[in-house]
Amino acid sequence: MMNKIIIGICLLAAVIAGAALFRYQAVSQTLARTQTDLATYRFNAKTLNFLNVFIEKVLQSKGEIDFETRLLLENSVRELNDKEILAAWQQFVDSPSEAEAQTAVKNLLALLVKKVTVK
């Protein structure tokens, strides 16, 4: 009789431990997905912020872009920490002619829109 009680208690403990482990794995997976989604959200927010500033301060500008604006844009694009975007930005900044700058800005804008992911 005592052996049956001990076996029953052991089985109950094993079921509870299994349920706890299953719940832990589910919570762990949810946390990993949430962290990935948060990183994506932050990247998208930074990208859209850069895009907004670029449109307002560069594309809609009626004159020369001042040093503070160039510094703000440079810091914003570097903060994205994306090699492709940084390369497209450098291509725009280093453009020797207006025609090449126009092509580079089109490529940069297309890349920025492509990089913003929506789930």
N, C-alpha and C positions, 0 to 999 in steps of 0.2 A: 504494500500500500504506500509506504514512504517513497519507494522507488518511482512509483507512478506520479506522485506529487512532484518529486524532483525533476523527472523527465518533463512533466507538464510545465513547470516553471522555466526550465531550460528552453523548451520550445517557444514559450511566450516571450522570453527574453530575446531569442533569435529573431522572432517575427518583429518585435519592436525595434531591434537593432537594424534589421533589414529595411524597415519602413523609414527609419531615421536616415539611413544611408541614402536611400532613394530620394528622400526629400532634400537632403544636402546636395546631391548631384543636380537636382532640378533647380534649386536656388543658385547653385554655382554657375550653371549654364545660363540662367536668366541674367545673372550679374555680368557675365562675360559679354552677352549680347547687348546689355544696357551700356556697358563701358564702350563697346564698339560704336553703338549708336551715338553716344555722347561725343566721342572723338569726331565722328562724321559731322555731327551738328556744329561743333566748334569750328571745324575746318570750313564748312559751308558758310557759317556766319562771318568768319574772317575773309573768305573769298568774296562774298557779296558786299561786305564793307569796303574792301579794296576796290571792287568794281564800281560801287557807288561813288566813292571819292574820285576815282579815275574819270568817270563820266562827267561829274560835276566840275572838277578842277582842271581837267585837260581838254576833254572833247567839247565842253560847253564854254570854254575859256575864250575870251575875246582878245587876249593879248598873250604876252610872255608868261610862262609859268615861273613863279617865284621860288627861291631856294627852299623856303619852309615847306612848300607843297611838294617839291621834288623829294625832300628828305622824308616827309610823311609817306609818300608813295613808296619810296625805296624801302623804308622800314616795314611798311605793311606787306609788301610783296615778299620780303625776306622772312617775315613772321609766319607766312604760310608754310614755309619749310618744304616746298615742292620744287624739285630740280627742273621739271618741265616748264613750270610757270616762270621760274626765275630766268631760265634760258630765253624764253619768249620775251620777257621784260628786258633783258639785256640786249636782245636783238632790236627791240624798239628804241631803247635809249641810245644805242650805238649806231643807229641808222645814219648814214652819211647824207642822204637826200630826203626830201619830203615824200617822194614817191615810195621809197623803201620804208619810210616811217609809216606811211599809210598802210602798206602791205603788212608790216610788222604789227601794227595796232589791230588790224583785222584778225590776224592770227592769234594775238594775245587775247582778244575778246572772245573769240571762238573757243579757245582753250579754257578760259575761265568758266564759260557757260558749261562746257563739257565736263569740267572737273566737279562742278556742284552736283552732288548726287541727291536724288530724291527717292525715298523709300515709301 
